[in-house]
């Protein structure tokens, strides 16, 4: 077939292990929106569970041997001349020098910067990519890359295989990861888990709003704001994210007298 007859590869994108037409809906959207056919058949969702299960298994299998790691979030739109890009590279190198792998979303911007800094410093650079309507390819500094269809599976990997988070300036996706990590820490789903905000000029407005309005209205407790730390120094961010927090010993359960399963 000549070049004129070949299909342009730009109209395709990755979907997990597959390459599909770009107009095909992402798996997340298909999961959340029910078509008329599905409403009648009631069969699609049970079968989709098997795909979700397989994605968990693939993620667990790929990341199980990563070792100590820190997950870093930040904008995909940051350019190499952005000061936060340089800071991301410095953080990646600082974590590698401490013997930690880095885990990012595997895309461009801050994710690329952190992967690059870690990779060039000799550390393990991990990327957990996600299927999007407009393909986000893994950046070239990822040593171990995993492709996901579902955001909630990918999010599980960010938390399960990390010992802390560093969160750079970013958009809705970054804010989603920030507030999800805070919710997990606030509700005790993750403990002794540092959450480090990088870039005080970017985050101070949000922190002020949380203190004035959210805390002021009684929607959170004063200690909830202590779940986050703030820095502008990559070395300090690496130290904060890898520093073990004090271990809390819980009292035995009153109803049984048995210690909690996670008590040390």
C-alpha positions in Angstrom: 0.0 0.0 0.0 1.4 3.4 -0.9 1.7 6.3 1.6 -1.5 7.9 0.4 -3.4 4.7 1.2 -1.9 4.3 4.6 -3.9 5.4 7.7 -2.5 8.4 9.5 -1.2 7.2 12.9 -2.2 10.5 14.4 -5.8 9.4 14.5 -5.0 6.6 16.9 -4.1 6.5 20.6 -3.0 4.1 23.2 -5.6 2.5 25.5 -3.7 0.3 28.0 -2.0 -2.3 25.9 -4.1 -1.4 22.8 -3.9 1.1 20.0 -7.4 2.3 19.2 -9.0 5.0 17.0 -8.8 8.4 18.7 -12.5 8.9 18.4 -13.2 5.9 20.6 -14.3 6.9 24.1 -11.8 6.4 26.9 -12.6 3.5 29.3 -13.3 5.8 32.2 -16.0 7.6 30.3 -17.5 4.3 29.1 -17.6 3.2 32.7 -19.3 6.3 34.0 -21.8 6.7 31.2 -24.4 4.1 30.3 -25.5 3.7 26.7 -29.0 2.7 25.7 -27.8 -0.8 24.8 -26.2 -1.3 28.2 -29.3 -0.2 29.9 -31.2 -3.0 28.1 -28.5 -5.7 28.4 -27.2 -5.1 32.0 -24.2 -7.3 31.0 -21.4 -4.8 30.2 -20.6 -3.7 33.8 -20.0 -7.2 35.2 -17.6 -8.0 32.4 -15.9 -4.7 32.8 -15.0 -5.7 36.3 -12.6 -8.3 34.9 -10.8 -5.6 32.9 -10.5 -3.5 36.0 -9.2 -6.5 38.0 -6.6 -7.2 35.4 -5.4 -3.6 35.5 -4.9 -3.8 39.3 -3.0 -7.1 38.8 -0.7 -5.6 36.1 -0.1 -2.5 38.2 0.7 -4.5 41.4 3.0 -6.9 39.4 4.9 -4.1 37.8 5.4 -1.9 40.9 5.8 -4.5 43.6 9.6 -4.4 43.4 10.1 -0.7 43.1 11.2 -0.2 46.7 11.0 3.0 48.7 9.5 5.8 46.5 7.9 9.2 46.6 5.0 10.2 44.3 5.3 13.7 42.8 2.4 15.6 41.2 2.4 18.7 39.1 1.3 20.5 35.9 1.7 18.7 32.6 1.9 22.2 31.0 5.2 23.4 32.6 7.9 24.1 30.0 11.6 23.4 30.4 12.3 27.1 30.9 9.8 27.2 33.8 11.6 27.6 37.2 9.4 24.8 38.6 10.7 22.5 35.9 14.2 23.1 37.1 13.0 22.6 40.7 11.4 19.3 39.7 14.6 18.1 38.2 16.5 19.0 41.4 13.9 17.2 43.5 14.1 14.0 41.4 17.9 14.0 41.8 17.7 14.7 45.5 15.3 11.7 46.0 17.5 9.5 43.9 20.5 10.4 46.0 18.6 9.4 49.0 17.9 6.0 47.5 14.3 6.7 46.6 12.5 6.0 43.4 10.1 8.6 42.0 6.6 7.9 40.8 4.8 10.4 38.5 2.0 10.4 36.0 4.6 9.8 33.4 3.6 12.7 31.2 5.2 16.0 30.2 5.8 19.2 32.3 6.6 18.7 36.0 6.2 15.0 35.7 8.9 14.9 33.0 11.2 17.1 35.1 11.0 14.9 38.1 11.5 11.7 36.1 14.4 13.4 34.3 16.2 14.5 37.4 15.8 11.1 39.0 16.8 9.2 35.8 19.9 11.4 35.2 21.0 10.9 38.9 20.9 7.1 38.5 17.6 6.5 40.4 14.6 4.5 39.3 12.1 6.7 37.5 8.5 5.4 37.3 5.6 6.7 35.3 2.0 5.7 35.6 0.3 7.0 32.4 -3.4 7.3 31.8 -5.6 6.9 28.8 -6.9 10.3 27.7 -9.0 11.4 24.7 -5.8 13.2 23.4 -2.9 10.8 24.0 -0.5 11.6 26.7 2.7 9.6 25.9 5.2 8.5 28.5 8.1 10.9 28.7 11.5 9.5 27.6 12.9 9.7 31.1 10.6 7.0 32.5 12.5 3.7 33.3 9.5 1.8 34.3 6.2 2.7 32.7 2.7 1.4 33.3 -0.3 2.3 31.2 -3.7 2.6 32.9 -7.3 3.0 31.5 -8.9 3.9 34.8 -8.0 6.9 37.0 -9.0 5.1 40.2 -6.7 2.2 39.5 -3.8 4.6 38.8 -4.5 6.6 41.9 -4.3 3.5 44.0 -0.8 2.9 42.6 0.3 6.4 43.5 -0.5 5.8 47.1 0.2 2.2 47.6 3.8 2.3 46.4 4.9 5.7 47.9 6.0 6.8 51.3 5.1 10.4 50.7 3.8 13.0 48.2 5.4 16.2 46.9 2.8 18.4 45.1 4.0 21.1 42.7 1.8 23.8 41.2 -0.8 22.3 38.8 -4.3 22.3 37.6 -7.4 20.3 38.4 -5.7 17.0 38.2 -3.0 18.1 40.7 -5.6 19.6 43.0 -7.6 16.4 42.8 -4.5 14.4 44.0 -3.8 16.9 46.7 -7.3 16.8 48.2 -7.6 13.0 47.8 -4.3 12.6 49.7 -5.5 15.0 52.4 -8.8 13.0 52.7 -6.9 9.7 53.0 -4.7 11.2 55.7 -7.5 12.9 57.6 -9.6 9.8 57.7 -6.7 7.5 58.8 -6.6 5.5 55.5 -2.9 6.4 55.2 -0.8 7.2 58.3 2.7 8.7 58.7 2.5 9.9 55.2 4.2 13.3 54.4 2.3 15.6 52.1 4.7 18.4 50.9 3.5 21.4 48.9 6.2 22.9 46.7 6.1 26.6 45.7 4.8 28.9 48.4 3.7 31.7 46.0 1.4 29.2 44.4 -0.1 27.5 47.4 -0.3 30.4 50.0 -3.6 31.6 48.6 -5.2 28.2 48.9 -3.8 27.7 52.4 -5.1 31.1 53.4 -8.6 30.2 52.1 -8.6 26.9 53.8 -7.7 28.5 57.1 -10.1 31.5 56.8 -13.1 29.9 55.3 -12.9 26.1 55.7 -11.4 26.0 59.1 -13.3 29.2 60.1 -16.6 27.6 59.3 -15.8 24.5 61.3 -15.7 22.2 58.3 -12.2 20.9 59.3 -10.2 20.7 62.5 -7.1 22.8 63.2 -4.9 19.7 63.1 -6.1 19.0 59.6 -4.0 21.9 58.3 -1.0 20.3 59.8 -1.2 17.4 57.4 0.6 19.6 54.9 4.1 21.2 54.9 5.3 24.0 52.5 8.7 24.6 51.0 10.5 26.2 48.1 13.7 24.2 48.4 14.0 20.9 46.5 16.5 19.4 49.0 14.1 20.3 51.9 11.2 18.8 50.0 13.1 15.6 49.5 14.0 15.5 53.2 10.4 16.2 54.3 8.9 13.6 51.9 11.3 10.8 53.0 11.4 11.6 56.8 9.6 9.1 58.9 6.9 10.7 61.0 6.4 9.8 64.7 4.7 6.5 65.2 1.4 6.9 67.1 0.4 4.1 69.5 -3.4 3.7 69.6 -5.2 2.6 72.7 -6.8 -0.9 72.7 -10.4 -1.0 71.4 -12.8 -0.6 74.3 -15.3 -3.1 73.0 -12.9 -6.0 72.7 -9.7 -5.0 74.4 -7.8 -6.0 71.3 -5.1 -3.7 69.8 -5.8 -2.3 66.4 -4.4 -4.2 63.5 -2.1 -1.4 62.6 -0.8 -0.6 66.1 2.9 -0.9 66.6 
